Amino acid sequence: MIDPRPPVLKMPPHFKMYRDKAKSHLVLEALDKAMERTEALFGAVAEDRAFHRYAEGKWSIKEVLQHLSDCERIFAYRALCFARKDPTVLPGFDEDLYGATAAADSRTLASILAEHRTVRQSTHSLFASFDQNRLQCVGTAGSSTLSVQDMGLIIAGHAEHHCDIHEQRYL
């Protein structure tokens, strides 16, 4: 089935950047590729290194991985709302507040990675349930107008973005 990228709607630059980082224009393929890379990179980190921060005030490796799960849950919820044609304008969220209150450093990296796998499996199942018509549905979150397909590609590209940073600054 052909799955062309929908036109970019009212999308802020950071979302467009994430969307463009997805390794496929097919949502399920992009999600799978991003998960393979995330598991390979974060799964190779020793537990005693998982507290590492590349600079003062930056997130630890554990906090980055928790951030991926938190954002994925929020983005998947947005996709569900858009697919179900919910007209509600969804709120933004403060990723720094979420990071500060998640207590990721009190958990093992293995438990955070296992949680992320579960989140991704749920996201994958959600997007597998959407037909082409559902993928093209649009909604608004904050000041962004996005399609369901955009949300899936943003989820994958967001993970790719943090994998890039991990390779550049945490290794």
C-alpha positions as CSV (number, residue, x, y, z in Angstrom):
1,M,0.0,0.0,0.0
2,I,1.3,3.4,-0.9
3,D,1.6,5.6,2.2
4,P,2.6,9.1,1.0
5,R,3.6,11.7,3.5
6,P,0.7,14.1,4.0
7,P,1.5,17.8,3.4
8,V,3.0,19.6,6.3
9,L,0.3,21.5,8.0
10,K,0.8,24.1,10.8
11,M,3.8,22.4,12.3
12,P,6.4,24.1,14.4
13,P,10.1,23.5,13.4
14,H,10.9,21.0,16.1
15,F,8.0,18.7,15.1
16,K,9.0,19.0,11.4
17,M,12.6,18.2,12.4
18,Y,11.4,15.1,14.2
19,R,9.1,14.1,11.4
20,D,11.9,14.4,8.9
21,K,14.2,12.3,11.0
22,A,11.9,9.3,10.7
23,K,13.7,6.5,8.8
24,S,10.7,5.8,6.6
25,H,7.5,7.5,5.5
26,L,5.6,4.4,6.5
27,V,4.7,4.9,10.1
28,L,5.0,1.2,11.3
29,E,8.3,0.8,9.5
30,A,9.6,4.1,11.0
31,L,8.5,3.0,14.5
32,D,10.2,-0.4,14.1
33,K,13.5,1.1,12.9
34,A,13.5,3.7,15.7
35,M,12.9,1.0,18.3
36,E,15.7,-1.2,17.0
37,R,18.1,1.7,17.2
38,T,16.9,2.8,20.7
39,E,17.2,-0.8,22.0
40,A,20.7,-1.2,20.5
41,L,22.0,2.1,22.0
42,F,20.3,2.2,25.4
43,G,20.5,-1.6,25.9
44,A,24.3,-1.4,25.5
45,V,24.7,1.1,28.4
46,A,26.0,-0.4,31.6
47,E,23.8,0.4,34.7
48,D,26.6,2.3,36.4
49,R,26.9,4.6,33.3
50,A,23.2,5.2,33.1
51,F,23.5,8.2,35.4
52,H,25.9,9.9,33.0
53,R,25.0,13.5,31.9
54,Y,27.1,15.0,29.1
55,A,26.9,18.5,30.7
56,E,25.7,20.2,33.9
57,G,21.9,20.5,33.9
58,K,21.4,17.9,31.1
59,W,19.4,14.8,31.5
60,S,21.0,11.5,32.5
61,I,20.8,8.6,30.1
62,K,18.0,7.1,32.2
63,E,16.1,10.4,32.1
64,V,16.4,10.6,28.3
65,L,14.9,7.2,27.9
66,Q,12.1,8.0,30.3
67,H,11.5,11.2,28.3
68,L,11.0,9.1,25.2
69,S,8.3,7.0,26.8
70,D,6.5,10.0,28.3
71,C,6.5,11.9,25.0
72,E,5.5,8.8,23.1
73,R,2.5,8.3,25.4
74,I,1.4,11.9,24.9
75,F,1.9,11.8,21.1
76,A,0.1,8.5,20.8
77,Y,-2.9,9.9,22.8
78,R,-2.9,12.9,20.4
79,A,-3.0,10.5,17.4
80,L,-5.9,8.6,18.9
81,C,-7.8,11.8,19.5
82,F,-7.2,13.0,16.0
83,A,-8.1,9.6,14.5
84,R,-11.4,9.6,16.4
85,K,-12.1,13.1,15.2
86,D,-12.2,14.6,18.6
87,P,-12.4,18.4,18.0
88,T,-10.7,19.2,21.3
89,V,-7.6,21.4,21.0
90,L,-5.2,19.4,23.1
91,P,-2.8,21.1,25.5
92,G,0.9,21.2,25.2
93,F,3.1,19.8,28.1
94,D,6.2,20.8,29.9
95,E,8.8,18.2,29.1
96,D,11.2,19.6,31.7
97,L,8.6,19.3,34.5
98,Y,7.9,15.7,33.4
99,G,11.6,15.0,33.4
100,A,12.1,16.5,36.8
101,T,9.3,14.6,38.4
102,A,9.7,11.2,36.7
103,A,12.4,10.0,39.2
104,A,14.0,8.0,36.4
105,D,17.4,7.9,38.2
106,S,15.8,6.0,41.1
107,R,15.0,3.1,38.6
108,T,17.2,0.7,36.8
109,L,17.9,1.4,33.2
110,A,16.7,-2.1,32.3
111,S,13.3,-1.4,33.9
112,I,13.0,1.9,31.9
113,L,14.0,0.2,28.7
114,A,11.4,-2.6,29.4
115,E,8.7,0.1,29.9
116,H,9.7,1.8,26.7
117,R,9.4,-1.5,24.8
118,T,5.9,-1.9,26.2
119,V,5.0,1.7,25.3
120,R,6.3,1.1,21.7
121,Q,4.3,-2.1,21.4
122,S,1.2,-0.3,22.4
123,T,2.0,2.6,19.9
124,H,2.7,0.1,17.2
125,S,-0.7,-1.7,17.8
126,L,-2.5,1.7,17.8
127,F,-1.0,2.8,14.5
128,A,-1.5,-0.7,13.0
129,S,-5.3,-0.2,13.7
130,F,-5.5,3.0,11.6
131,D,-6.4,2.7,7.9
132,Q,-5.3,5.3,5.3
133,N,-8.4,7.5,6.1
134,R,-7.5,7.5,9.9
135,L,-3.9,8.3,9.1
136,Q,-4.9,11.5,7.2
137,C,-7.2,12.8,10.0
138,V,-5.9,16.0,11.6
139,G,-6.2,17.7,14.9
140,T,-4.7,20.5,16.9
141,A,-2.3,20.3,19.9
142,G,-1.3,23.6,21.2
143,S,-0.7,25.8,18.1
144,S,0.2,22.8,15.9
145,T,-2.2,21.2,13.4
146,L,-1.0,17.7,12.7
147,S,-2.2,14.5,11.0
148,V,-2.3,11.1,12.7
149,Q,0.4,10.1,10.3
150,D,2.5,13.1,11.3
151,M,2.2,12.0,15.0
152,G,3.5,8.5,14.2
153,L,6.4,9.9,12.2
154,I,7.1,12.4,15.0
155,I,7.2,9.6,17.6
156,A,9.8,7.7,15.5
157,G,11.8,10.8,14.6
158,H,11.8,12.0,18.2
159,A,13.5,8.7,19.2
160,E,15.9,9.0,16.3
161,H,16.8,12.6,17.4
162,H,17.6,11.4,20.9
163,C,19.6,8.4,19.5
164,D,21.6,10.9,17.5
165,I,22.3,13.0,20.6
166,H,23.2,9.8,22.5
167,E,25.8,8.8,19.9
168,Q,27.2,12.4,19.7
169,R,27.3,13.3,23.4
170,Y,26.8,10.3,25.7
171,L,29.2,7.8,24.2
